[in-house]
């Protein structure tokens, strides 16, 4: 998280926003869970478990749509023979919000 979702103040690494006092603990926990799931997806890839990797990566993507998580879902999709699948309906949402570059939109 780079900014408070309530007041947009820069995140300073604490569990409360320095400006508005909003509690950020749950959001930080969600980010940690997404990172853990992304790591688990990579471990599944290393073990040859494409289905497990895909499941973990998609959940990580739903929790926190980072560039790494998007790339991971796309990479796993290409291994599974679905290179244009980045997580089902999420791709439409990301396109609507301008989060995919032009190359990904062409797929």
LINRA-V834140 format. One record per backbone hydrogen bond with DSSP energy under -1.0 kcal/mol. CO is the residue of the C=O (numbers start at 1). NH is the residue of the N-H. If there is no record, write none. Layout:
# LINRA-V834140
co->CO nh->NH
co->CO nh->NH
This chain:
# LINRA-V834140
co->2 nh->11
co->4 nh->8
co->9 nh->4
co->15 nh->24
co->17 nh->21
co->22 nh->17
co->24 nh->28
co->25 nh->29
co->26 nh->30
co->27 nh->31
co->28 nh->32
co->29 nh->33
co->30 nh->34
co->31 nh->35
co->32 nh->36
co->33 nh->37
co->34 nh->38
co->35 nh->39
co->36 nh->40
co->37 nh->41
co->38 nh->42
co->39 nh->43
co->40 nh->44
co->41 nh->45
co->42 nh->46
co->43 nh->47
co->44 nh->49
co->45 nh->48
co->48 nh->50
co->49 nh->53
co->50 nh->54
co->51 nh->55
co->52 nh->56
co->53 nh->57
co->54 nh->58
co->55 nh->59
co->56 nh->60
co->57 nh->61
co->58 nh->62
co->59 nh->63
co->60 nh->64
co->64 nh->66
co->66 nh->70
co->67 nh->71
co->68 nh->72
co->69 nh->73
co->70 nh->74
co->71 nh->75
co->72 nh->76
co->73 nh->77
co->74 nh->78
co->75 nh->79
co->76 nh->80
co->77 nh->82
co->82 nh->85
co->87 nh->90
co->88 nh->91
co->89 nh->93
co->90 nh->94
co->91 nh->95
co->92 nh->96
co->93 nh->97
co->94 nh->99
co->95 nh->98
co->101 nh->105
co->102 nh->106
